[in-house]
Amino acid sequence: MASKPKQLLAELTHPGPHEVLRGNLALVGLPGVVFTPRAGLGLPAVAFGHGWLQPPDRYRELLRHLASWGIVAAAPDTQRGPLPSHRLLAADLLTTLDVVTTVRLGPDGISVDPAKLGLAGHSTGGGSAVLAAAQDARSEKPRLKAVATITAAQTLPPATESAKAITVPGLHLAAEGDLVAPAVAHAEAIAGAWGGEDVQLRFLGKASHLGVTEGKHWSQLFLHGKPHRKTQQLTRALFTAFFLTHLTGTDKYRPLLEADVKRAPIEREEEPAH
């Protein structure tokens, strides 16, 4: 029994059972990419916010991984300049969810269940995901079920203030070696301000701010950090476990979320009262 979380981590580190298709959100009016399973109706979906200056293609394998496990994963390609609007990226994340829930995706008519929606993001895209989740929480009919971030960064307006309005489950992965958005002032502060009782913070060992990104990009010339395979693998597995648990209702992967993981121990955790 003690080995179960380790077994689940190993399982979710590998691609899932679904063949994956890649699409272009620009075809429906919003620049960006979308990865879907080849077939499926009533699927869960996640909109992902890119980090500062980062193109969505730097998260290609993360998005593909989620799709291989049955989760539609889409990332808007907007607000990529040196002075982005975090508020507008947050709005684009919510628009992305509108798109994937209202448009039939793929040649076989894939569809998304509007009751199975989540948000995720890296760096300021993680902060923008928090802004978007707060906006959803304040709406008349909140739709979101879960929010996950990796090396989240503060935004304007502050993500820490917006986090107070969010009551859905949250997972925040911080990097021990993050010199761009140090955890105490960013991811840890966001997790500490979370309005709901189901929130978790993990520190990723030997990880930097850009560890989750893939491939090379000119921004690495002045942003500390570089792609790191172990960080990518841990993020894929933990994000997949988190969204499968909270968007689909399965408890199969919950033991992984409740356990310390090598190089990703739980630093802060609050659970809902039973």
N, C-alpha and C positions, 0 to 999 in steps of 0.2 A: 504493500500500500504506500509505503514511504517513497517508492520510486515513481509513483504515478505522475506527479508534476514533471519530473525529468522526462518521462516517456511522452507526455503531452507536448512538452517543449520540443523534443526531437521530432515529433510528428508534424507540428505546425511550422517548424523551420523549413520543411520541404514544401514544394508546391502542392496544392490540393488536387482533387480529382477532376476538376472541370477544365475543359479546353477553353482558352481565352481568346476573345476578340478585342481588337483596338479600334476605337472610333474617334471622330473629330467633332468636338462640340460646336465648332464654327459652322457646321452645316445647319445648325438650328439657332444661329445668331450669337453665340458666345464663344470667343476663342478659348481653346482648351482641349484636353484629351479625356477620353472615357474608356475604361477597360471593363468588359463584361464577360460572364460565362457565355458559352455559345448558345445555351438555351436555358429557359426558366421563366416562370411567371410568379409574381408576388415576391420578388427578390428584395433583400435589404440593400441599402445604398449608403455610401459615404462620400462626402465632398471633402477634398483635401486642399489646404492652403499652402502654397509654396513659400519658402523663406525669402529673405531680402535678396533681390537681384537674381534669384534662382529660377531657371525655367522648369516647367513641370516634368520635362524629360529627365531631370536629375532624380526623380522619384519613380521612374518607369517600372522598375522591378518590384517596388513596394506595392504600387497600384495593381500590377499584374498578379502579384501574390494574393492580394485580397480577392481579386476576381476569380482566381483558381480555386478559392474556397467558397465561392458562391455569392460574393458580395460585389455589387456594381460599385466601381471606384472611379471618380471623376475629379479632375483638377482644372479650374479655370486658369487661363494664361493671361492674366490681367494684372495691372499695378506692378509692373516689373521695373520701373524706373528707380533712380536713386532716391526720390522723394515720393514714395507711394502713399496713397490714402489707405490706411488700415480699415477705416470705416467702409470705404467702397469695396475693398477686397472681401470684407465680411458680407456685404450685400451680394457680391458675386457668388460667394459660397452658397448662400440661400437660393439665389437664382439657379445655380447649378443643380440643386436638389429639385427645384421646380421643373427644370428641363427633363431630368432623368425620370421623374415620376409622371410626366404628362406625354412623353414621346416614346413610342415603341422603338426599342433599340435592337439592332442586329437583324439579320435576314429572317430569323425565325420568330420575330415578334416578342423579344424579351420585355418583361414589364417589372416595375418596381412597386412594392407595397408602400404607400405613403405613411403607414404606421411603423415602418422599419427604417428610420433615417438617422444617420449620425454625421458628425463632423470631426475632422482631424486636421493637423497642420504642423509644419516645422517652422521654428524661429518666429518671425513676425506673422507668418501664416498660421502658426499655432495660436498666437495672440489674437489674430483676426477671427479664428474659429471660435474663440471664447466670446469675442464681441458679437458674432453672429448668433451664438447659442443664447446669449443674454437677450438679444433682440427677439429671438423666437420665444424665450421664456415669458417675455412681457406681452406677447401677442394674445389675441383672444382665443386662438386655438393652437397652442404649442404642438409642434410636430416631432421635435428631436427626442431621441431616446438615449444618446450617449455622445461623449466628446473625449477625444484622445489627442495629446500633443507630444511632440518630441523637441527638446531644447526650446521650449516656448520662450518668446521674448515679449517684453512689455510693448504696448502700443499707445497710440493717441486716438481716442481716449484710452485711459489705462485699463488693461485687461484685468488687473486686480480688482478694480471697482466693478467691472461687468461680471466677474466671477461670482460676486455676492448674490446675483439674481438667478444663478443656475442651480437647479435641484436634480438634474439627471446625473447618472453616474459619470465620473471623470477619471481618466488615467493620464498621468503626466510623467513622462520620462525625461530626466535631466542628465546632462553629461558632466562627469566629475571634472573633466579638463576643459570645460567651456569658458573661454576667455572673452567671448563675444557677448553672451547673455548668462553671466554667472548665476547658478541655480538659486542662491539665497534671495536675490533681488528679482528673479523672474519666475521660473517654474515653481519653486518652493513657495513663493509669495502668492502665486495664482492658486495653487492647491490649498494653501492656508486660508484663502478668502472664499473658497468654494461654498456656495449656499446650501448644497445638499450634503447628506450624511455619507453618501457612497462615493468616496474620492480616495485615490491612491497616488502616491509619489514614489518613484523608483529612481535611483542613481545608477547610471550606466558606467561601469568601470572602464578605464582606458579609452574613453570616448571624448570627442571634441564637438564643437558646435556644428561642424559640417560632416560629422561621421556618418549620418544617415543618407547623405547625398551620394549620387552615383556618377562615375565618369569624371572627366576634367572640365573645368570652367574657369574663365578668366578671373572671376571673383576670388578665387583662391590665392591670387597674388597679394591681396590685402586683408582677406578675412581669415582668421586663424582656424586651422583644422583642415582635414581632408577626409575623403571617403574611407570608411573603416568596415571591413566585411563583418566582423562580429557585431558591431553596432547595428548594421543593417539586418542581420539575421535575428537578433533579439527584438528589434522593433517590429519586424514582420510577424514574428511569432506572437508577441504580446498584443499587438494591435488586432491580429486575427482572433485570438482568444477573447479579447475584450468585446469586439463587435459581434462575434458569433453568439457570445453569452447574452449581451444586452439588446441586440437587434432581433435575434431569432428565438430567444427563450430557452435555448439548450443549456443544460448544466454540465455537459460533458467536459468543457474546458475550464470550468470554474476553479477546480483544484490548482491549476497553474496560476490563476490570478490571485489565489490566496496564499501562495507559497513564495518564499525567497528563492531567487534564481541566481546562480553564479553570474557575477558581473552585473546583476540587476536586482539587488536586494530592495525590499520594501523599506522606505525611509519614513513614510507617513501613511497612515491608513485610518480612515473612519468608515464604519459600516452602519447601514441603516438598522435602527432598533427593530427587533422582531417581537 
